[in-house]
Amino acid sequence: MRISILGLALVASSALATPAMANELGGGFSVSGNAALVTDYRFRGVSFSDEDIAIQGGIDIEHDSGFYVGTWASSIEDSPVFGHTELDIYAGWSGEITSGLELDVGVLAYLYPNGNVGDADYIEPYASLSYTLGPAEVTTGVAWAPSQNSIGNDDNLYIYTDVGIGIPGTPISVGGHLGYTDGSLSVDPDGDYWDWGLSAEAAFGILSVGVAYVSTAVDGPGTDGAVVGTLGVSF
């Protein structure tokens, strides 16, 4: 699930996304899916839907060995460069490398198939470590987009930490996120910026309801603080 790859940056900045339910295919393979309606699609703190509602969903295929491949899509604010849809395709490996420490590595392609001015598509390798710290689940990760024409012939680095805590005896989880962007994808003229979020989510079987406060250190429409709601389903 893409939200687990890049942490809080995706759907309503929820630190503990409801896990998709794996459906066995045989041969060690399983498939799962997810869909969500969000009041604002925030990516690394920045609104990609012009602070409007977005529809999102994805499908993942995993193998018992830890290898996986998936795709995820979201509606975005229509523009000549990006069009009205973001389509992500990713592949990688995830697994426990030592007791209590899980590694996730892979590469993600951001595609904008409806754009008709220029080339907006780019790729971004990523890696993260997840571990338990007291009652909290902590993920620390990095994503690096090498220099590409579509991102201004320069590279971009994103570093983040997500912390999530489930409240015992309840379906509620709470979380926090802190991220730092440095490079060509920065929305700050200085070339770098911080984003952060606080979230709460309640899961009821395959359904989940979440609310988050998402913000950045950059003032302006689409980058200032906002409350984002999410209604999701996993299958």
C-alpha positions as CSV (number, residue, x, y, z in Angstrom):
1,M,0.0,0.0,0.0
2,R,1.5,3.3,-1.1
3,I,0.8,5.0,2.2
4,S,3.0,2.5,4.0
5,I,5.8,3.2,1.6
6,L,6.0,7.0,2.1
7,G,4.4,7.4,5.4
8,L,2.1,10.2,6.2
9,A,2.6,12.1,3.1
10,L,-0.3,10.5,1.3
11,V,-3.8,10.1,2.4
12,A,-4.9,12.6,5.1
13,S,-1.5,12.2,6.8
14,S,-2.6,9.2,8.8
15,A,0.3,7.6,10.7
16,L,-1.5,4.3,11.0
17,A,-3.3,3.4,7.8
18,T,-5.7,0.5,8.0
19,P,-3.9,-2.5,6.7
20,A,-5.3,-3.9,3.5
21,M,-6.7,-7.5,3.8
22,A,-4.6,-10.0,1.8
23,N,-6.4,-12.4,-0.5
24,E,-4.4,-15.5,-1.2
25,L,-3.7,-16.2,-4.9
26,G,-1.6,-19.4,-4.5
27,G,2.0,-20.0,-5.0
28,G,2.9,-17.6,-2.2
29,F,1.2,-14.6,-3.8
30,S,-1.6,-12.5,-2.3
31,V,-3.5,-9.4,-3.5
32,S,-5.0,-6.6,-1.6
33,G,-6.7,-3.3,-2.4
34,N,-7.7,0.0,-0.9
35,A,-9.9,3.0,-1.7
36,A,-10.4,6.3,0.0
37,L,-12.3,9.6,-0.3
38,V,-10.3,12.5,1.2
39,T,-11.3,16.1,1.7
40,D,-7.9,17.2,0.4
41,Y,-5.0,15.2,-1.2
42,R,-1.9,16.4,0.6
43,F,1.5,15.2,-0.6
44,R,4.3,16.1,1.8
45,G,2.1,18.8,3.2
46,V,1.2,20.3,-0.2
47,S,-2.3,20.2,-1.6
48,F,-2.4,18.4,-5.0
49,S,-6.2,18.7,-5.3
50,D,-6.4,22.5,-4.8
51,E,-7.8,21.9,-1.3
52,D,-10.7,20.0,-2.8
53,I,-12.0,16.4,-2.4
54,A,-10.0,13.6,-4.0
55,I,-10.8,10.0,-4.9
56,Q,-8.0,7.5,-4.4
57,G,-7.3,3.8,-4.6
58,G,-4.7,1.1,-5.2
59,I,-3.9,-2.6,-5.7
60,D,-0.9,-4.5,-4.4
61,I,0.4,-8.0,-5.1
62,E,2.8,-9.4,-2.6
63,H,4.9,-12.6,-2.3
64,D,5.8,-14.5,0.8
65,S,9.4,-13.7,0.0
66,G,8.8,-10.1,0.7
67,F,8.7,-8.8,-2.8
68,Y,5.8,-6.7,-3.9
69,V,4.4,-4.6,-6.8
70,G,1.6,-2.2,-6.8
71,T,-0.2,0.7,-8.3
72,W,-2.1,3.7,-6.7
73,A,-4.0,6.6,-8.2
74,S,-5.6,9.8,-7.1
75,S,-7.6,12.6,-8.7
76,I,-5.7,15.9,-8.6
77,E,-6.4,19.5,-9.6
78,D,-6.6,19.6,-13.4
79,S,-3.7,21.4,-15.1
80,P,-2.1,21.4,-18.6
81,V,1.2,19.8,-17.2
82,F,-0.2,17.2,-14.7
83,G,-3.7,16.6,-16.1
84,H,-6.4,15.4,-13.7
85,T,-4.9,12.1,-12.5
86,E,-1.8,10.9,-10.7
87,L,-0.9,7.3,-11.3
88,D,1.9,5.7,-9.2
89,I,3.6,2.3,-10.0
90,Y,6.0,0.8,-7.5
91,A,7.9,-2.3,-6.7
92,G,10.2,-3.4,-3.8
93,W,11.0,-5.7,-1.0
94,S,9.8,-5.5,2.6
95,G,10.8,-7.8,5.5
96,E,12.3,-8.2,8.9
97,I,16.0,-8.0,8.9
98,T,16.5,-8.6,12.6
99,S,14.1,-9.1,15.5
100,G,11.8,-6.1,15.7
101,L,13.3,-4.2,12.8
102,E,11.7,-4.2,9.3
103,L,13.3,-2.8,6.1
104,D,11.3,-1.6,3.1
105,V,13.2,-0.7,-0.1
106,G,11.9,0.0,-3.6
107,V,11.4,2.4,-6.5
108,L,8.3,4.4,-7.3
109,A,7.3,6.0,-10.6
110,Y,5.0,9.1,-10.5
111,L,3.0,9.2,-13.7
112,Y,0.6,11.9,-15.0
113,P,-1.1,10.3,-18.0
114,N,-3.5,13.2,-18.7
115,G,-0.9,15.9,-18.9
116,N,-0.4,17.4,-22.4
117,V,2.2,20.1,-21.8
118,G,5.8,18.9,-21.2
119,D,6.9,15.8,-19.2
120,A,5.9,15.6,-15.5
121,D,6.7,11.9,-14.9
122,Y,9.6,11.0,-12.6
123,I,11.0,8.1,-10.5
124,E,12.0,8.0,-6.9
125,P,13.8,5.2,-5.1
126,Y,12.9,4.9,-1.4
127,A,13.9,3.0,1.8
128,S,12.6,3.0,5.3
129,L,13.1,1.2,8.7
130,S,10.2,0.4,11.0
131,Y,10.6,-0.6,14.6
132,T,8.8,-0.5,18.0
133,L,9.7,2.1,20.6
134,G,7.7,1.5,23.8
135,P,4.0,1.6,22.8
136,A,4.8,3.4,19.5
137,E,5.4,2.1,16.0
138,V,8.1,4.2,14.4
139,T,9.1,4.5,10.7
140,T,12.0,6.5,9.5
141,G,12.6,6.8,5.8
142,V,14.2,8.5,2.9
143,A,13.2,9.0,-0.7
144,W,15.5,10.4,-3.4
145,A,14.6,11.5,-6.9
146,P,17.7,11.7,-9.1
147,S,18.1,14.5,-11.6
148,Q,15.5,14.2,-14.3
149,N,14.1,16.6,-17.0
150,S,10.7,16.5,-15.5
151,I,11.9,17.9,-12.1
152,G,14.2,20.6,-13.5
153,N,17.3,18.6,-14.1
154,D,18.1,18.5,-10.4
155,D,17.6,15.9,-7.6
156,N,15.4,15.9,-4.6
157,L,15.7,14.4,-1.1
158,Y,12.9,13.7,1.3
159,I,13.5,12.5,4.8
160,Y,10.7,11.7,7.2
161,T,9.7,10.1,10.5
162,D,6.2,8.7,11.4
163,V,5.1,7.7,14.8
164,G,1.8,5.8,15.5
165,I,0.2,4.5,18.7
166,G,-2.8,2.3,19.0
167,I,-5.1,3.0,22.0
168,P,-5.5,-0.3,23.8
169,G,-9.1,-1.7,23.9
170,T,-10.3,0.7,21.2
171,P,-10.3,0.8,17.3
172,I,-8.5,4.2,17.5
173,S,-4.9,5.0,16.6
174,V,-3.1,8.3,16.7
175,G,0.0,9.5,15.0
176,G,2.5,12.2,14.1
177,H,4.6,13.0,11.1
178,L,7.6,15.1,10.4
179,G,9.2,15.5,6.9
180,Y,11.9,17.5,5.2
181,T,12.2,18.2,1.5
182,D,15.5,19.5,0.0
183,G,15.8,20.0,-3.8
184,S,13.9,20.5,-7.0
185,L,10.5,19.5,-5.6
186,S,10.6,22.1,-2.8
187,V,7.7,24.5,-2.8
188,D,9.9,27.1,-1.0
189,P,12.0,29.4,-3.1
190,D,14.9,28.7,-0.7
191,G,14.9,25.1,-2.0
192,D,13.9,23.3,1.2
193,Y,11.0,23.1,3.6
194,W,9.5,21.1,6.5
195,D,6.0,19.4,6.7
196,W,4.3,17.9,9.6
197,G,1.0,16.4,10.7
198,L,-1.0,15.0,13.6
199,S,-3.7,12.4,13.0
200,A,-6.3,10.1,14.5
201,E,-8.0,7.1,12.9
202,A,-10.7,4.7,13.8
203,A,-10.9,1.3,12.1
204,F,-14.0,-0.9,11.9
205,G,-13.3,-4.0,10.0
206,I,-12.5,-3.1,6.4
207,L,-13.7,0.5,7.0
208,S,-11.7,3.4,8.5
209,V,-12.4,7.0,9.3
210,G,-9.6,9.5,9.9
211,V,-8.9,13.1,10.6
212,A,-5.6,14.9,10.5
213,Y,-4.1,18.3,10.7
214,V,-1.5,18.8,8.0
215,S,0.8,21.8,7.5
216,T,4.2,23.0,6.1
217,A,6.6,25.8,7.0
218,V,5.6,27.6,3.7
219,D,2.8,30.1,3.9
220,G,0.3,30.3,1.1
221,P,-2.7,28.5,-0.5
222,G,-2.2,24.7,-0.5
223,T,0.7,24.8,1.8
224,D,-0.7,26.3,5.0
225,G,-2.3,24.3,7.7
226,A,-5.5,22.3,7.0
227,V,-7.8,19.7,8.6
228,V,-8.2,16.7,6.3
229,G,-10.7,14.0,6.6
230,T,-10.5,10.5,5.2
231,L,-13.1,7.7,4.6
232,G,-11.3,4.5,3.6
233,V,-11.9,0.9,2.8
234,S,-9.4,-2.0,2.5
235,F,-10.2,-5.3,0.7
